[in-house]
Amino acid sequence: MRNACYQNKARLLIVILLVLIFQDFISSYIPLFKYFDEIFSLSAFLILIIEVLSNHGKIRLKRDEKNLFVFWGGFILCGCISYWMNSSQPVIAFAGDLFLNSKFVLAFYVGNKIGKSSSKFNKQIIANSITIITALLFFALICNFFFRFFPTQEIRFGIPIQKLFFSHSGYLASCAILLFVITLYLYETITMPFVYIFMQLFIVVSTLRYKAIACAMVFLLIYYVKILRKSSFKWYHWLIFIFAFGLFGWDQIALYYGAGALNNARGALTINSIRIARNLFPFGAGFGTYGSYMTRIYYSSYYYKYGLSGIWGLTPNSQNFSFFSDTFWPMILGQTGYLGLICYLFMLVCFVKQINKLKVVSKTAYISCFCVLIYLFIESTSSSAFVSPQAIPFAVWIGAIKANTGSSEYYKN
């Protein structure tokens, strides 16, 4: 019975992850799947109700989990108070952003419930799926370089940007990175794992996304130091990290904070979020007001007030080429102010603490989950990162692996 249970849990986890990561492709044929990540995150409330009823009104959480939800609650409260004080946006815009900023934590909670068990996941079941998918994607990519079975995105450095059957190269990069972090977790289960790691990182690089390539360099370094050498990071390893970020991130830094930053969407959103947080200290403008998808649907008065309405990609009629939701930290700072930003950062610290506890139980689980946070942090520099649909499978993965690995008696509260 126990063997069947942990096999089923492994199958459930891999099915959920695959549907989430291929959601973009599936929704092109079944439009309803466009909302799968929202529906999945909402299932957290159903699970919570069932848990409360089955435990006689109590919720069992570890200390770090409690702290995580406390800081998340503080962040949500900041967004609600600031909306009440400073916003004229419709309630639907407020509700949309409130949920958008909750999806990652809700998905983590669902993943946590999937992973909690007295039995470990059947790694072989997960490994079989991951290796087959990696090999198929790699083969499709190689064929596409020669025969163009799938459309490419654009030409960069004289090389076509690959996206295969996804609508954007970012989805392909996220898919490959998820496969990579899962492979790290299964490193001792998969035969010749380095072959699949090469395939996955090659797929990442083929998207020619600066952040994705920086991630690939960082992941290679982590793989070499932690997995192959079984060593700790030295000072010169950190220099390589800095070099990777400098090489691929300098243009982005100059774009956001350079002399012409106020003339482009991302730079203007970044700089004006600081102005909003300062002018509306300490709470910000409120959910549904700044730097999010909902402010494109329900155009925010703050774009007029701070002179963003004339910037390409942020104009009231920007529909096909819009950049409203192309940043993350400016949205957090602009909507919830310095107090909300502090709560969000402490919430992420809680994630780091929970992942750090995995060191004493499973090095591969620890490295896998830590790589997820590195990827999302890098993505957050110029994308919606933690609130994007691509982030949801990563939240599920951290929650499930943390809970399943942490079920060991050595995992202390």
N, C-alpha and C positions, 0 to 999 in steps of 0.2 A: 504493500500500500504506500509506504513512504517513498519507495523507488518511483512508483507511478506519479506521485505528487510532485517530486522535484523534476521529473521529466516534463510534466505538463506545465510547470511554472517556467521552465526554460523555453518551451515552445510558445507560451503566452507572451513572454518578454520579447522574443525575437520577432514574432508576428506584429506586435505593437510597434516595435522599432522600425521594422521594414515599411509598414503602412505609413508611419509618420515621415520617414525619410524620402519615400517615393510618393508622398502626398501630391506634390506638384505635378508629377507625371500622371498619376491616376485621375486627378481632378480635370485633366484635359479631355478625358473620356467620360468621367462621371462627375459632373460639376458639384454635386453635393459634397464630395470629398474635400472640397476647398475649405470646409469648415470642420474637418475632422480633428485638427489640433485643439480648436475651441471646445468642441463637444467632449473630447477626451479630458481636457483640463477641468471641465465642469463636472465630470464624473467624480472628482475629489469630494464634492459636497455630498453626493450620495454615499460614498464610502465613509465619510465622516459621520453622517447620520446613523448608518448601520453600526459603526464602531461605538458611538455613544450609547445607542440602545442596547447593544450586546454587553457593554461594560457597566451597565446601570448608571449611565450619565457621566462616566469618567472617560477621559482621553489619556492614554498612556504614551508619554513622550520622554525621551532622554533629555538631560539638561541642555545639551547643545541644540537639540531640536526645539525645545521650549524657547531658548534665546533667539533662534532663527525666526520663529513665528512672532515673538514679541517685537523684534525690530521690523519685521515685515508689516505688522500691525501699526507700528509707529509711522512707517513710511506711508501706508495707506491713509492714516489719519491726517498726515500733513497735506496730502493731495486733496482730501475732502474739505478740510478747514480752509485751505487756500482757495478752493473753488467757491465755497460759500462767501468768502470775504472779497474776492477779487475778480470773479469771472461772470461774464454775461452769456457764456456759451450755453446751448440747449442741454438739457439733462441727458439726452442720448449720447452726446459727445463726451460728457463726464463719465457716464456708465461704461462707454466703450473703452476709454483709456484706463479706468479703474480695473476693468477685467484684463485688459492688455498687459498691465503692469503686475498682474497677479498670476498669469498663466505659468510662468516658470516655477514659482513656488508650489502651485497646485499640481503641476505635472511631477515635480519632485516628490510630493506627498503620495501621489498615486504609485509612482515607481517604488517608493519606500514600502508601500503595502504589498506590492507584487513580490519584492525581494525578501520580506520577513518570513522566515520559515526555520524550522528546526533542521532542515536538510539543505544542503548546498545545491546550487544550480547544476544540472547536467551539462558540463562544459562541452562535451562532445557534440551534443545536439546543436548548440550555438555555433561551434566551430565549423561544422559541416555546412551550415547555411552561409556563414561569413566567407569561407574560402571559395565556395561556388560563385557567390555574387561578385566577389572581388575579381575572380578569373574572367567572368563574363563581361564585366565592365571594362577590364583591361583589354580583352580581346576586341570588344566593340570599338574601343578608342583607337587601337592600332589600325584596325580596318578603316576607321573613319579618316585617318590621316592620308590614306591612299585612295579610298573609293568614295568618300563623302556620302555615306549612307544617311547620316544625320546632319542637320544644318549646324553651322558654326555661328558664333556670335558676332565677331568682327576680327579684323587683322591687327595684331600688335607685334612690333618688332619683326614684321614680315611673316609671322606665324599665326594661323587661324586659332582663335580662342575656342576651346572645346566646351560643349555643353551637353552633347549626346541628345537624349530625348527629353531633357529638362528644358524649362522655359528660360533659364538663365544659368550662366556658368557658376554662380554662387551656390546653387542647389547641388550641382555635381561636386563642388569642392567640399561642401558640408557632408555629403554622402560618403565621400572617400575618407574624410577625417573621422567620421563615426566608425567606419569599418576599421580604421587604423587603431583607434583607442580600444575597440573591442578585441582586436588582434593582440594588443599588448596584454590585456587581461587574460587571454587564452594562450599566452606565449608558450607555456609548457605543455599545452594540449595539442597544438597544431604542429604537424610535421613540416619542417623547413619554414618556419614563420617569417624569416627574413625575406623569402621570395614574395610573399603576400604583402609585406611591409613595403618592399620596393614598388610593387604594382600600385599600391594605394597612394604612396607619395608621388609616384609618376603621374597618376590621375590628377592629384592636387595641383602639381606644377603645370599640367596641360591646360588648366583654366587660366593661367597667366594672370591671376589676381595677386596683387602685391602682398596683401595680408596673408593669402593662402601660401604663397611661396615663403614668406617669413616664418609661418607656422611650420612648414615642411623642414626648414633649416633648424628650427628650434627642436622639433620632434626628433630629427636625426641625431642631434647632439644628446638629447635625453636618452634615446635608444642606445647610443654608443656608450655613454657614461654609466647609466643605471642598469641597463640590461646586459650589454656585452662585457663591459669592464667591471660591473658590480662595484662601482666606486662612488665617491661623493664628489660634488662639484668643487672645482678649484677656481681660483681667481681668474685664470685665463679662459675658463669656460664662460664666465660672466662677460668677458670681453667679446666673445663670439656672439653672445646674446645681443649685446649693445650694437655690434657690427651689423647683425641681421636686421635689427629694428632701424638702424640708421640708414642702411642701404636701401631698404624698401619702404621706409616710413618718412624719410626726410621731405619728400615732395608733399606728403599729406600734412606734415607739421607746418611747412611753409605755407601751404594752402589755407590752413585754419588760423594761423597766428602771424603770418607775414603781412607785408604792407598792403596787399590787395585782398586780404581776407574778407572784408566787408562787401566785396563785389561778387562773391560767389555764395551759393546757398549754404553749403556746409560751414564755411567760415563765418558767415553772417549769423547762422543759428547758434554757433558756438559762442561767439563774442556777445551777442545780445542776450543769451541765457544768463551770462554773468551779470549783465545790467539789470535784467528782470529780478534776479535773486537779490541783488543789492537794493534795488528800489522797493521791493516788496518783502524785505527781510522780516521774519525768517522763513516764511512759508511758500513763497513763489506765487505763480498765477493760477494754479489749480489744474486738476485733470481735465483733459480735453481742450487745452488752450494753446499748447506750444510743442512744436517738433514731433508731431505724431500723425498717423494716418487720419485720425478723426478730424484734425484741423484742416485737412484738405477737403473732406466732405462738408464740414461745417466750418467755413473759413473764419479764423480767429481775428478778433479786433486787434490783438497784440501785434500782428504782422503789419497792420497799418500804423500803429502807435510807434513801433520801433523801426519803421522804414524798410521792412522786408517785402512789402507787397509789390515792389518794382523789380525785384531780383529774379532772374530767369530760374524757373523751377519752383518758385514760391509765389508766383502771381496768382490772383484769384481764379484765373482760367487755366492754371497749370493742371492738366489731367494726364496726358500721355507721357510727359517728361516732367515729373515732379520729384522734389527732394525733401518733402515735408518729413518723411519718416526715415531719412537717410543718415540720421545720427542717433546716438543713444544718451550719452551723458548730458548734452544740452537739453534734451527732453526732461531728464530727471531733475536737473538743476532749475530749469525754467518753470516746470510745473509744481515742484514741491519745495524749492528753495534750498538753502544751506542745511536746514534741519532735516528735510527729507533726504538730501544727498548723504548726510551723515548716517541716517538710519539705514539707507541702502548699502552703504559701504560696510557697516557693521553686520548687516545681513550676509554679505558675501564673506566676511571674516568667519562667520559661523559655518558656512559651507567649507571653508578651508580647514577649520578646526576638526570638523567631522571627517574630512578626507584624511587629515594627518593621523588620525587614530587608526587608520587601516595599515599603517607601516608595520605594526607589531604582529599583524595577522597575515597579510598578503602584500608583498611588494608590488606584484603586477597589478593588483586591484588599485593600490595607492597611486601608482604611476598613471594608470589608465584614467582614473577620475581627475587627477591633477592636470593631465593634458587637456581634458575637457575645459577646465577653468582657464587655462592658458589660451586656448583657442577662442573662447568667448571674450576674454579680456582684449585680445588682439582685434577681434571683430568689432568690439564696442568702440574702437577709435574712429570708425567711419561707416557704421551701419547700425541698424536697430538692435542687433546682437541679442541680448537676453529676452527681448519681447518679440522676436521674429519667429515665424513658424519653424525655421530650422533649429531653433534653440530647444524646442520641446523634447525631441528624442534624446538630446544630451541631458536634459533635466531628469528624464525617466531613467536613463542609464546610471547617472550618479546615485539617484535614490535607490534603485534596485540593487546595485552592486554594493553600495554602502551598507544597506540593510542586510543583504544576504551574507556578505563577508563578515559584517559586524555581529552576526548571530553567534559567532564563536564565543566561548566562555572567556576568552582573553580580551574581548572588546569591552573596555571599562566605560562606565558612565562619566 
